[in-house]
Amino acid sequence: MKQQSELRTEQAVTLLLQTLTHNINDTGIILDEFEVTHDDAELCYSKPYNALVAGHFAMKEAIERINNQLNK
């Protein structure tokens, strides 16, 4: 039971990293498109854009924290 739990935890971490990486790639594309089609003022005042930026960088930070924990 203990070994199975450890294996499932490792698999979950791998899946989480894959999911976060995929989502970062997707949100990066969307942010790039928005930045190309909007001026700086529109970027500053767009709540959805700024929320996506916050989420994008939070996911990047989460990956860094996970990797740091795994590399200890």
N, C-alpha and C positions, 0 to 999 in steps of 0.2 A: 504494500500500500504506500509506504513512504517513497519508494523508488518511482512508482507511478505518478505520485504527486509532484515529485521533482521534475520528471520528464514533461508532464503537462504544463508546469510553470515555465520551463525553458521554451516549450513550443508557443506558449502564450506571449512570451517576450519577443520571440522571433516574429510572430504574426503582428504584434503591436508595432514593432519597428517597420515592418513591411507596409502596414496600413498608414502609418504616419508619413513615411517616405512617399507613398503614392499620393496621399492628400496634399503634401507640400508641393509636389510636382504639379498637381492639378490647380491648386490655389495660386501658385506662381504664374502659371499660364494666364489665368483669369486676371490677376493683378497687373501683369504686363499689358494685356489687352486694354484694360481700363485706363492705365497710365498713358497709353498711346492715343487713346480717343478722348481724353479729358485734359483740361489745363490744370495748373497747380491749384487755383482757387477751387475748382470743382472737386479736386482730390481732398482738399482740406475740409470741405463741407459735406462730403458724402459719408453718411453714417454707415451704410453697408460696406463701402470700401474700407473705411477705417476699422470696422469690426473684423473684416477679413484679414487686414494687415495684422491686427492683434492676434488673431487665431493662427495665422501663418507663422508668425515668429514664436508664438507659444509652442507650436508643434516642433519647430526647430530646437527650441530650448529643451523640450521634453526628450527629444532624441539624444541631445548632448548629455543630459542628466542620466538617461538610461545607459548610454555607452560608458560614461564615467563610472557608474556603479558597477557595470559588468567588468571593467578593466581594473578594478581595485585589487 
